[in-house]
């Protein structure tokens, strides 16, 4: 389309409609790709948060376990 305008030729309504349809199809394709990418990014963020939470929980359990190992047993726990 730009080549027609640069050459000084007149653009017909049919050419404009064809250009609009072409651009609309490209826009729709990009929109679908954008939506898919956003969904994949959301999945990645959820997985990252879950991984961090799991690591934190495992560290907490490890600390709790090591604290329990280091404590002397109380009289009530000897039974």
N, C-alpha and C positions, 0 to 999 in steps of 0.2 A: 504494500500500500504506500509506504513512504517513497518507494522508487517512482511511483506514478506522480506523487505530489512534487517531487524534486524535479521531474522532467517537465513540469508545467501542464501535464495532461489533466483533463477533467475526470473526476471520479463519478461513476454512475451509481444510482441507488442500489443496483444489483451488486456492484462491487462492495459498497458499504455494508450491505446485508451479509454478504459472504464473509467479509472481514469480521463483522460482529459475531456471526455464528462460530467462526474459527476461534476467536478470542474467548467466547463463552465456553466452548468445549475445553479449551486449555485451562480456563479458570476453574471449571468443574473438576477437572482432573487434578489440578493443584490442590483444590479444597479437600478432595478425598485423601490425597497423600498427606496433607497437613493433619487431617483428622486421625489417620492411622498412626502418624508419627507422635501425635499428642497422646494417644492411647498407649503406645509403647513406652513413652517417657513416663507416664503415670505408673505403668507396671514396674519399670525400673526403680522409680522412687519408692514404691511400696516394698519391693524386695530389699532395697538398701536399708530402709527403716526397720524392716523385720530382722535383717541380719544384725544391725546394731543392737536391737533389743535382745536378740538371742545371745549375743556376746556379753551384754551387760548382765543378763540373768545367769549365764554360766559363771561369770566372775563372782557374782553375789553368792551363788551356791557354793563355789569353791572356797570363798572366804568364810562362809558360814560353817562349812565342813571342817576347815582348818581350825577355826575357833573352837569347835566342839571337840576336836582331837586334843587341843592344848589344855582344856579345862580338866581339873581333877574332879572325879566323881563325887557327888554329894551323898550323904548318908542315905537319903531316900532313893537314890538311883542305883544303889548297890544290889538291890533285890533282883 
